[in-house]
Amino acid sequence: MPARLESSRLPRKVLADIGGVAMLRRALDGAGKSKRLVEVVLCTDSDEVAREARSWGHRVVMTSPECSSGSERIASVIDQLEADVIINVQGDQPFVDANIIDAMCDVFTHSRPTPEVVTPIYRLPAAKLATPDSVKVVVSNDHRALYFSRSAIPHVRGAEVGEWTNHGVHWGHVGMYGYQRSVLQRWNSLAPSALEAAEKLEQLRLLDNGISITTYEIVANPRNTLSVDSSADLDLARQLVTQ
């Protein structure tokens, strides 16, 4: 679980209080409920965050503050992580669903050949099509991700945006990634991606470098698809925790 304290849009969000518990602790403890994970490890450049996580009983690996994405943060300390498959769970997802993690492990276990990268998707409601905070993904017939965007894709020509979901499935993306170890080991050798820079989506670097991303469908709800990126998201999380 990569986490930094000074996020650009909502500084110190990972330590924000949600129902009396820090957001990051909720995420770490939620991931810890997985039946398939060997260990949950926090990767951070913050001494303050590290102290808190250790006090909650979690292992911490310190990273450089120069990492530009969560995956890069994990890749930078890959030699300290003993696993063939590593799952990147975001620290700003306070309602991590361990069942989604276990389902991802099943995809790695049962798919042949073993996928390079795996990520969950869900059927996107019409209300989320227009917001750039909801990441969309176009998926092939064999469940490979073709492209990720903050824009509403695929475009349905000749129909109003509110009607697009009546013309086919539009997929939303949950920011969780499972990696074969070898992918993270060569992260720094992957060419920078103009698409990644434009959309601010780290997974586009993988696609731009020819690395396949396998998707699997989850049953979405307001909790398990929530990433806290703004004050409004934080307010929503505080509402949801009481429900």
C-alpha positions in Angstrom: 0.0 0.0 0.0 1.8 3.2 -1.2 1.0 6.3 0.7 2.3 9.8 0.9 1.3 12.5 3.4 1.6 15.7 1.2 -0.8 14.9 -1.6 -1.3 17.8 -3.9 -5.1 18.1 -3.9 -5.8 17.1 -0.3 -2.7 17.3 1.9 -2.5 14.9 4.8 -5.6 13.1 3.6 -4.3 9.6 4.5 -4.4 10.6 8.2 -7.8 12.2 7.9 -10.3 11.1 10.6 -13.1 9.0 9.3 -15.5 7.9 12.1 -12.7 8.1 14.7 -10.2 6.1 12.6 -7.5 7.4 10.3 -8.3 6.8 6.6 -5.0 4.9 6.1 -5.6 2.6 9.1 -9.0 1.7 7.6 -7.3 0.9 4.3 -4.5 -1.2 5.9 -6.9 -3.0 8.2 -9.3 -3.7 5.4 -6.6 -5.2 3.2 -5.5 -7.2 6.2 -8.8 -9.1 6.1 -7.9 -10.7 2.9 -7.7 -14.5 3.1 -5.1 -14.7 0.3 -2.5 -12.1 1.1 0.7 -13.2 2.8 1.4 -9.7 4.2 0.3 -6.1 4.1 3.1 -3.6 3.8 3.0 0.1 3.8 5.4 1.9 1.5 5.8 5.6 2.4 8.3 8.5 2.4 6.8 10.1 5.5 8.2 9.4 9.0 5.0 10.5 10.6 2.9 8.1 8.5 5.4 5.3 9.2 5.2 5.9 13.0 1.4 5.7 12.9 1.3 2.6 10.8 3.8 0.8 13.0 1.8 1.7 16.1 -1.2 0.0 14.4 0.9 -3.1 13.9 1.8 -2.9 10.3 5.1 -3.4 8.5 6.6 -0.3 6.9 9.1 0.1 4.1 10.5 3.6 3.6 10.8 5.0 0.1 12.2 8.1 -1.6 10.0 11.2 -1.7 10.7 11.5 -5.4 8.4 8.7 -6.6 5.8 10.0 -9.0 3.1 7.3 -8.6 2.1 4.6 -6.2 3.4 1.8 -8.5 6.7 3.6 -8.8 6.9 3.8 -5.0 6.4 0.1 -4.7 8.8 -0.7 -7.6 11.5 1.4 -5.9 11.6 -1.1 -3.0 10.8 -4.3 -4.8 14.0 -5.9 -3.5 12.5 -5.6 0.0 9.2 -7.4 -0.9 9.3 -11.1 -1.0 6.5 -12.2 -3.3 5.9 -13.3 -6.9 2.7 -11.3 -7.1 2.3 -7.9 -5.5 -1.0 -6.1 -5.2 -1.0 -2.3 -5.1 -3.9 -1.1 -2.9 -4.3 2.6 -2.5 -4.1 4.2 0.9 -6.8 6.7 0.0 -9.5 4.0 -0.3 -10.9 3.9 3.2 -13.4 1.0 2.5 -11.0 -1.5 1.0 -13.0 -4.7 0.3 -10.9 -7.8 1.0 -13.2 -9.8 -1.3 -11.9 -7.8 -4.3 -8.3 -8.6 -3.3 -9.1 -12.3 -3.0 -10.9 -12.3 -6.4 -7.8 -10.7 -7.9 -5.6 -13.5 -6.4 -8.0 -16.0 -8.0 -7.5 -14.4 -11.4 -3.7 -14.8 -11.1 -4.1 -18.4 -9.8 -6.5 -19.7 -12.4 -5.6 -17.7 -15.6 -3.3 -19.3 -18.2 -1.0 -17.8 -19.1 -0.6 -15.9 -15.9 -1.5 -12.3 -16.4 1.2 -9.6 -16.2 -1.1 -7.1 -14.5 -4.7 -7.4 -13.2 -7.2 -4.7 -12.2 -10.9 -4.6 -11.2 -13.6 -2.9 -13.1 -17.3 -2.3 -12.6 -20.4 -1.3 -14.6 -20.3 2.5 -14.6 -23.6 4.2 -13.8 -24.7 7.1 -16.1 -24.2 9.6 -13.3 -20.4 8.9 -13.3 -19.8 9.2 -17.0 -19.2 12.9 -17.1 -17.0 13.3 -14.0 -13.2 13.2 -14.6 -12.8 11.8 -11.0 -14.3 8.5 -12.2 -11.7 6.7 -14.4 -13.2 4.9 -17.4 -11.8 1.9 -19.2 -12.5 0.4 -22.6 -12.3 -3.4 -22.4 -11.8 -6.0 -25.2 -13.8 -9.2 -25.6 -11.1 -11.2 -23.9 -11.1 -8.9 -20.9 -8.0 -6.9 -21.7 -7.9 -3.2 -20.9 -7.5 -1.2 -24.2 -7.4 2.3 -22.7 -8.1 4.2 -19.5 -9.4 7.8 -19.5 -10.9 10.5 -17.3 -13.2 11.3 -20.3 -16.4 9.5 -21.0 -15.5 6.6 -23.3 -16.5 4.9 -25.5 -18.3 7.7 -27.2 -21.8 6.8 -28.4 -22.4 8.7 -31.5 -25.9 10.1 -32.0 -27.0 9.7 -28.4 -27.2 12.0 -25.4 -24.5 11.3 -22.8 -27.2 10.4 -20.2 -28.4 7.6 -22.6 -25.0 6.1 -23.3 -25.3 3.3 -20.8 -28.4 2.1 -22.7 -26.2 1.4 -25.7 -23.6 -0.9 -24.2 -21.5 -1.4 -21.1 -19.4 1.5 -19.9 -16.8 0.4 -17.4 -15.4 2.2 -14.4 -12.0 1.4 -12.9 -11.0 0.7 -9.3 -7.5 1.9 -8.5 -6.1 -1.4 -7.4 -3.4 -3.3 -9.4 -1.9 -6.8 -9.1 1.6 -7.1 -10.6 3.8 -10.0 -11.5 7.0 -9.2 -9.7 8.9 -9.0 -13.0 6.8 -6.0 -14.2 7.7 -4.0 -11.1 11.3 -5.0 -11.4 11.5 -3.3 -14.8 9.3 -0.3 -14.0 12.2 2.1 -14.2 13.1 0.9 -17.7 9.6 1.6 -19.1 9.6 4.5 -21.4 7.8 7.6 -20.1 4.2 7.9 -21.5 2.7 11.0 -23.0 -0.7 9.4 -22.4 0.1 8.9 -18.7 1.3 12.5 -18.4 -1.9 13.8 -20.1 -4.5 11.8 -18.2 -2.5 11.5 -14.9 -3.1 7.8 -14.9 -0.1 5.6 -14.1 -1.5 2.5 -15.8 -1.2 4.1 -19.2 2.6 3.7 -18.9 2.1 0.0 -18.9 -0.2 0.0 -22.0 2.1 2.4 -23.8 5.0 -0.1 -23.3 3.1 -3.1 -24.5 2.3 -4.6 -21.1 -1.2 -6.3 -21.0 -3.6 -5.5 -18.2 -6.3 -8.1 -17.5 -9.6 -7.0 -16.0 -12.2 -8.7 -13.9 -15.6 -7.5 -12.9 -16.7 -6.7 -9.4 -20.1 -5.8 -7.9 -19.7 -2.1 -7.1 -21.2 -0.1 -4.3 -20.6 3.5 -3.0 -18.0 2.2 -0.5 -15.8 -0.2 -2.5 -15.3 2.2 -5.4 -14.5 5.3 -3.3 -11.1 6.9 -3.6 -10.7 10.1 -1.5 -9.3 12.8 -3.8 -11.1 15.9 -2.6 -12.9 17.4 0.3 -16.2 16.3 -1.1 -14.9 12.7 -1.2 -13.8 13.0 2.4 -17.2 14.3 3.4 -18.8 11.3 1.6 -16.6 8.8 3.3 -17.6 10.3 6.7 -21.2 9.9 5.7 -20.8 6.4 4.5 -19.0 5.2 7.7 -22.2 5.9 9.7 -24.4 3.9 7.3 
